Amino acid sequence: QVQLVESGGGLVQPGGSLRLSCAASGSIFSIVAVGWYRQSPGKQRELVATLTRGGTTNYADSVKGRFTISRDNAKSTVYLQMNSLRPEDTAIYYCNVGAVFWGQGTQVTVSS
């Protein structure tokens, strides 16, 4: 069983930055893909970014050039650096490990 603990969400003004972190327990972290997803009220959960164990990244078109996903296998942690934030980025952000395990979610609110 893998447990995920997310942190780093909060309130930020448009144009600002946040970095989300997701720390995983268990021993599988280094051998699986990781990702970030988000869900806004009334909308389905959507992919934000994924990162394979080989280093291949995939981003939603809406965040390309603004968000960066990375991982530290030694710390079993995945990060999401979010720059140039927009009000439409407001959502609950969830990390995912191995396409199976989910974090509890962290709220990101972009507002002036």
C-alpha positions as MATLAB code, in Angstrom:
seq = 'QVQLVESGGGLVQPGGSLRLSCAASGSIFSIVAVGWYRQSPGKQRELVATLTRGGTTNYADSVKGRFTISRDNAKSTVYLQMNSLRPEDTAIYYCNVGAVFWGQGTQVTVSS';
ca = [
       0.000    0.000    0.000;
       1.244    3.483   -0.904;
       0.209    6.571    1.027;
       0.566   10.026   -0.477;
       0.774   13.304    1.428;
       0.372   16.493   -0.564;
       1.352   20.002    0.402;
       1.959   23.416   -1.083;
      -1.486   24.572   -2.099;
      -2.935   27.929   -1.163;
      -4.162   31.286   -2.359;
      -2.105   33.172   -4.908;
      -2.668   36.196   -7.110;
      -2.843   35.860  -10.880;
       0.656   35.698  -12.318;
       2.038   34.198   -9.140;
       3.708   30.852   -8.485;
       3.215   27.835   -6.256;
       5.036   24.543   -5.873;
       3.083   21.466   -4.931;
       4.757   18.474   -3.313;
       3.577   14.910   -2.913;
       5.527   12.583   -0.650;
       4.948    8.859   -1.048;
       5.474    5.991    1.313;
       6.342    2.525    0.079;
       9.060    1.189   -2.188;
       7.496    1.396   -5.637;
       7.888    5.116   -6.226;
      11.052    4.939   -8.312;
       9.700    2.332  -10.705;
       6.364    3.824  -11.665;
       4.979    6.856  -13.437;
       3.718    9.801  -11.415;
       1.314   12.567  -12.238;
      -0.788   15.508  -11.179;
      -4.484   15.940  -11.894;
      -6.971   18.629  -10.963;
     -10.695   19.015  -10.482;
     -12.734   22.191  -10.467;
     -16.303   22.437   -9.124;
     -18.746   20.917  -11.570;
     -16.008   19.505  -13.795;
     -14.393   16.134  -14.225;
     -10.920   15.445  -12.936;
      -8.404   16.238  -15.663;
      -4.778   15.462  -16.315;
      -2.308   18.246  -15.623;
       1.056   16.527  -16.076;
       2.651   13.113  -15.984;
       6.229   11.903  -15.691;
       7.379    8.388  -16.477;
      10.170    6.656  -14.606;
      12.277    7.184  -17.724;
      11.786   10.921  -17.597;
       9.199   11.449  -20.332;
       6.766   14.235  -19.530;
       3.286   14.991  -20.779;
       1.354   18.193  -20.098;
      -2.146   19.410  -20.687;
      -2.152   22.060  -23.394;
      -3.522   24.606  -20.948;
      -0.435   24.403  -18.704;
       2.371   23.866  -21.207;
       5.153   26.364  -20.712;
       3.856   27.352  -17.268;
       3.934   24.158  -15.173;
       6.807   21.740  -14.630;
       6.559   18.274  -13.127;
       9.601   16.699  -11.516;
      10.470   13.896   -9.144;
      13.088   13.072   -6.531;
      13.240    9.296   -6.267;
      15.559    9.450   -3.258;
      12.838   11.324   -1.381;
       9.928    9.510   -3.051;
       8.480   12.903   -3.846;
       6.888   14.381   -6.940;
       6.630   18.122   -7.476;
       4.567   20.465   -9.598;
       6.049   23.907  -10.131;
       3.290   26.245  -11.269;
       4.184   29.648  -12.700;
       2.125   32.400  -14.317;
      -0.956   31.131  -12.555;
      -4.369   32.089  -13.884;
      -7.804   32.141  -12.257;
      -8.783   29.156  -14.394;
      -6.059   27.119  -12.679;
      -8.151   27.218   -9.507;
      -8.909   23.620   -8.538;
      -8.137   20.824   -6.151;
      -4.891   19.228   -7.271;
      -4.275   15.516   -6.778;
      -1.071   13.561   -7.182;
      -1.094   10.070   -8.578;
       1.485    7.308   -8.325;
       1.492    4.247  -10.509;
      -1.915    5.103  -11.972;
      -3.437    3.530   -8.875;
      -2.698    5.550   -5.768;
      -4.110    9.031   -5.149;
      -3.328   11.808   -2.737;
      -5.982   13.537   -0.674;
      -5.867   16.677   -2.773;
      -4.662   20.202   -2.107;
      -6.607   23.350   -2.925;
      -5.100   25.928   -5.259;
      -6.954   29.219   -5.574;
      -5.831   31.904   -7.993;
      -7.574   35.171   -7.290;
      -6.887   38.843   -6.765;
];
